[in-house]
Amino acid sequence: MNARTAAGTPGVPAGGAAGAAPARARHRARSPIISPGWQPALLTAALAGLLAAGAAFGQVAALPAVVLLQAVTAAGWFRLNGMWPARQGIVLAFAGGLAADAAVLAVDASDAPGALLGVLGVWFLLVVVLQLRHRGSADERLDALTATSASTLLTVVAGALLAAVEVSGAAVAVAAGGVAAATVVRAVPGPGALMSLLGLAAALGVGAVASGQDIGTPALALGAAGGACALVGLRVASYDFPSRFVHFTAGVALPLTAAAPAVYPLAVALL
């Protein structure tokens, strides 16, 4: 059912048949929407809890959770796009995430966006160089290039969570709580639209509880942003080639990864 790729070369279908790309496109067009479910939701909540606990003690303490998030994001994105195994692409994207973490740790919080953009620039060049080794058709090369670029982007941007910890560990904890609440509630069986609204309400509830603490009113926006981003990440993880492996990688990581680019600017603007 899933497109299988040649080992070591991202996005190259086994055998390289000329009709593989059209067949893959037809399969993707009728791919069902399958939500990850409650088990990945609990893992997301656990990862968000690990991040929130580490954020209370600073960037170094939050680093293990961010690195784990980046690893699962890099692997899950390729499988979500029907590309497996894709060892070089996964390693390259994950290495980009580690480089982003090192860059963020090396600069002040105000310089973190520039550091992340610098890492992205270098890693996109490496992605292009990697694709020069691709011996598939033009469509296959484009699939591999876009998947590797997107995986690299997501993995590097997840490093923004470390930058946000430097601004306010409490802000990261509230947003992570919003992600956890929305993800768990969304996994409860019921109409999708209703459970999404209830998930967002749960994230707002986390923000409301946190607003009574030191962080104050901005907690409402942080909780809501975490919940909204989690719902977007869940929707992405439910489409294309949904499988148990996808759900336990992309389905676990994307709700929290999607929140990373929102948490940092909100923390800077509101706190």
PyMOL commands that set and color helices and strands:
alter all, ss='L'
color gray80, all
select helices_A, chain A and resi 14-16+20-29+38-55+59-80+87-106+109-131+138-157+160-167+169-186+192-211+218-237+244-247+250-270
alter helices_A, ss='H'
color red, helices_A
deselect
rebuild
show_as cartoon
